[in-house]
Every structure is written in C-alpha cells, then in structure tokens.
Amino acid sequence: MTAGCLLAGCSALPALPGLGKAAEPKAAPASSAAASPGAGRSVSDEEGGTIIAGYINRNNAANQARSEKLLAGFEGGSSFAIDKAAYTSSRLLTKQAAHTYKPFVYTKPTYYAPPAGDAAWFLTTAHWQRGKETAKEVTYLLFAREAAGWRQVYSPDSYEDGTAGVLPGVKTDGAGAAAEVAQADGKGLLMSPADFARRYAAHLSGKGTAADKTLFAADDISTGAASNRAKMARYAELTETVRPATRYPSYALRTADGGALAFTTLQRDRLYDVRQGPERNYVFQKDSGLLRGHYYNSMKMTELIQVAAHIPPKDRKPAQVEVVAGYSGITAGSGR
C-alpha cells in the first residue's frame, strides 16, 4: 500500500498574473494623480504611471509566450529568478498549443519614491485585476533602475489587510518624497532591516532563539513552515535551511509611525529523507513541473521567498515585526 504525503508550501507555479484561467483584457491604469505631482521625487506619478503601464503590457506578452527572453526585459532580481522558474515549470506541465491566456492589469496605483537625485528605485502599491475580478489585497511592486532600464524586482502580495485591517503607511515629506532606510540603520527601530533578514530567516526555519520568537507576529509564511514540519515528521526527516539571499538587493522605506517597511529575499533549501515503514511512503510537490512524480527515498527543493515586513519603532507596544506580504516560488528541485 502507498501512503501519499503532500508537501505543504508554495507551488512551483507562483501566482504569475494571467497564468491562471482566462481573463478579459483591460486598459492600462492611469496615474493616481491628475497632473504631475512628485516633482521633488526621483520618480513622479506621471513617470511611474508610464513605467507601470509598460510593465503590464510587456508582462502580458511574456506570460502569453512564457518567454524568459521577454521576461528579462522588464524583471530583475529575485522576481526574475522566481518567474523564470515558473515559466519553465508551466512549459513542462502544459504544451504551448494548450496554453490559454488573457491579459491582466493593476489598478489604483500609488507611487512612493525617494527624493530627486537619490536612489534610483521606487515603490508602487496597486490591486491586481483580471476581468471582473479585482484583488482586495494590495500588491507591492518595487522597481529599480538598471543599466538597461527599469526592472520590477519585488512583487509580494499583502496578506489580507495587515494587522487590524491596516497596512503600514509610508511616510512622505512636503514634496511627496519617501525616505529610504539604510539596511544597517536600526536607529529608533526594533531592529535594522539587515537584522530583520537574518533573524527572520532563523525564525522561518524554526531555529531562532526563544527571545527572537517573541519579536515576530504570526504570519502565513512562518506558520505554514511550522505546520509543514509537524505534518511531515511522521513521513520524512526534514533538513531545512533558510538564509538571506544577499545576491538580490534589499530595500526599505520609513513608515508613517517612525518604523520601516523592509523588502528582502530569503532562500529556503529543504531536503526530505523519507521514512519507510510497513506502508511505503513518498513525497511529491503538487502542480510542479520542476518536481514531477513521487519520490520514495528523498526530495530536495530550493525556493526564493520575497517578503515585505513592517519593522516598528523601538518604543511601540507590543513591539513585534509583522511580515505583511510575500511572494515565492520553487527555483530548483530533484528527487529519487
């Protein structure tokens, strides 16, 4: 007899816009401002609207063709690595002739950018829309300027609407510019953005200290990881390692409450060594083209996980870091 065991966690097919069921095409969103506010910022609303409209059009074309070459023209960082793997997985599961696709858009965009002359990146919050379906949750779209042009490098989706139904507000000055927080800057914060990446990685793998555990509010990613470890203990020995993926840049902005909204990427490696008993056990990853089939001896998988987290001011009570958004995907896998 065979005892099936489904690994909990993210599918190898992350929620790429439009890679699901058919949708009706919509016009690209207009800028959130009537004129051209944000002249004192590195990117105005008008410029941001042009960038995101181009991003939507090019993303739809790449999703239609599942083309890594097209994808590389508008995505970078961990977003490109995750979505490139998703294209590979999708092509392995579905032939192009059977691949159906209709465009998507983002609506209600709001733009946050550092002051003019500062860092060449900006943040957009928007709602994903397909046909008559509009997501209630906010998507954080972070763009960075590279030598070849603007690239979308983070796209985590918010979890519901954050704590008490409110996502952290971004602090802006009189010109509408947002203040960047340096990765090592922990002044007035519960922890610096760099410390968050390191300590949350340990927390996610269940290896953080008892004191660290109290610093993080419950979130979908860490709760799911803990649940997966508990469920799998009967069927397989799990070796799990999580670390900051420092090859991908991290970013942070000051929030209205004096805290920081931090964006970072983590790499999670998991190895399942199957425990065999009177019944034959196996592991598999649902809907994954990179990990097709059942594995009776072992399975190894690598994921990249984008998170957006609100780091509160040090004096806020209770002082807990909240992961407010995430986006992830399997980028490699093997088994036997």
Buried (B, 14 or more C-beta within 10 A) or exposed (E): EEEEBEBBBBBBBBBBBBBBEEBEEBEBBEBBBEEEBBEBBBBBBBBBBBBBBBBBBBBBBBBBBBEBEBBBBBBBBBBBBBBBBBBBBBBEBBEEEEBEBBBBBBBEBBBBBBBBEBBBBBBBBBBBBBBEEBBEBBBBBBBBBEEEEBBBBBBBBBBEEBBEEEBBEBBBEEEBBBBBBEBEBBEEBBBBBBBBBBBBBBBBBBEBEEEBEEBBBEBEBBEBBBEBBEEBEEBBEBEBEBBBBEEBBBBBBBBEEBBBBBBBBBBBBBBBEBEEEEEEBBBBBEEBBBBBEBBBEBBBBBBBBBBBBBBBBBEEEEBBBBBBBBBBBBBBBEBE
